[in-house]
Every structure is written in C-alpha cells, then in structure tokens.
Amino acid sequence: MTNAVKELSRPAVAANGDRATIRNGLLAPGAGAKARPYAILLVPGAAGVALAIHFFISRHQLSASDSYRIFLFLVLSVGLAAAALYPFFAAVRERMHNLAPIFAAAILLLALWEVITSGLHLLPLPYFPSPAAVLESMITDRGLLFDSTWHSLVMLMSGYLLGVIVGLISGVCIGWSSAIRYWGMPVLKIVGPIPATAWIPLAMVVSPSTTVSSAALIALAVWFPVTMLTASGISNTRASYLDVARTLGAKESYLIFRVAIPAAMPNIFIGLFMGLGASFLTLVVAESVGVKSGLGWYVSWAQGWAEYGKVYAALVIMAAFFSSVMTLLFKVRDIVLVWQKGIIKW
C-alpha cells in the first residue's frame, strides 16, 4: 500500500515541479539541455544562414560593404561562444532558452530583408535599402547621429520631467481638494484631449526659441495623463486608510504624503508610462517641424536628400533609444512598487 501511494504521488509532484519551473521562468541546470537542446544552435544557425545569403548576394555586386559581413561574423562568434559555455553555466542556459528564439528570428528577418532588397530587387530603390546599406549609413554618419540622439535626449528629459512635476502637483491637488477639483476638472476636460502636436503653430509664434517651445509641448503631452491618473488614484484612496491615520492623530500633510500618494502609486506609474509614450510622439513631430536638431530633424533631413538608408538608421536608433528610456522607467517602477515586480517586464 505504501509503495502504491508513492507511485501515485510521483506524477503530481512532477507536475507541480513543472508548473513551478514555468512560473519562475527558469529551468533546472540539467533539464534545459534535455528539454530544449536546439537552443544551442538557433543563433549560430541563423547567423550562418544570413552570412551565406550575404556572401551569395554580395558576390554579384560590384561594391559590397564589409560592415554587414563583420556584423554577421560577430553574431556567429557570440552564438558559438554561448553554445560552448552552455553546458557549464546555468545563467547562459537560462538566457539562451529565453532569448535565442527571438534573436534567431531577428537574424532570419534580416536575411529575408536582404534577399528581397539586394537579391530579388522586389522593392524599389532608394526607398527600401538593404540592411547592409542601413548599417553602412549608421557607421558613416555616426557623428551626426550621436549629436542628434543627444539633443533628443536632452529635449525629451527636460520636457518629460517638467510635465511629470506639474502633472503630479496638479493631480494631487485635484484628487485631494474638492474646491480645486471643481475648477481644475473643466480645464482638464477642455485642454487635455487636444493633442500636444496641435499646439505647434501657436508654440512657434509665442516662444522665440524652438527648443523651449518643443520642450513645453512635450511637457503638455505628459501633463494630461499624469494629472488624470494621479487625481484618480488620490481620490480613490480607501477611506479606511485615512480614518485609521486620522484616529492616530495624523495631520493633513501626513495623510497626503504618507497615505494617499503611496496608495495612488500604481495609478501614478500608469500615467507616467502613458505620458512617456505621448512624449515620444510629440518629440519626433516637434523636431520634424521646427527644431534644427534631434532624431526627428535627422529623419526629415535625410528624407529630403533621398538618403533612405540614413532614415532607417535613425529609426533603429530611435527604437533603441526609446526602448532604453522605457526600460529605465520600468526599473524605477520595480523599485518603488516591489510587490508588483515581475507582472509586466520590458
């Protein structure tokens, strides 16, 4: 009877272990190689395919850049090095299981892109350059791209921080005080839904500096979602929290800064993320229209000269730049709201 009970309990224990493994997103040190050994070969295999396609296509071209070839060789070398370290390090196994399919798919998409553009010429030039041409444009114009990225970072951070500060102050005031809410909500309902980019003509007339006007437009785009979500979180603070604090003798400042604002933090961060997305859009549009620097200006300038390789290079920089800023905000969210860590990752 004892042996039968043990045999019946083994599948349940194994199933619970599998669920725990899936829930934690990790694999046991020895289980990864048995469960998914193909993860070792995904990135090197995809890089090898892309490299072979590039060699075949570049053989029929008079001037082929070496930058893209070197890039694929580096990817292949890193993939082979990770495959060599796979049996010995659990951290390498975990990262390969999680990231190898994504990286392999991205490399194969680059190979497909090169086949469509440089190989079969299905898309017209110069509007659809090959990935080798985009990488070459990124390298040759790296000085101007770096300068444009720096100007975009300064403008984004100045406008975003200004919008966050004003939005938090107005959101706390509207959410806490009924008198301020009476006068503040009509302003939010009228001014808030108007896109910040619609104010560009007026901002260019009012402000003598295009940089100041662009930062103000970014702040306006951030102010509305931060104010609305902060006010919503403050006003929806549980009355029981406030009653307990008042019973213990808490003053109004304590109720605001130690009870209401911490309770509204999830809503506040939702507003911060929404404002960050709006700031990206406003930044690019403002730079394209009035500012003489930044990534948005660089895209418009390159398009005017029909340098679409540089346009795609700027788009790649934008993706990396905006994703890095979003990741930084997620890190701050994980520190402040540690109990929500892991729900949504970036």
PyMOL commands that set and color helices and strands:
alter all, ss='L'
color gray80, all
select helices_A, chain A and resi 2-24+31-35+39-58+67-85+90-119+131-140+142-176+178-191+196-206+210-235+239-247+252-263+265-289+295-304+308-336+338-340
alter helices_A, ss='H'
color red, helices_A
deselect
rebuild
show_as cartoon
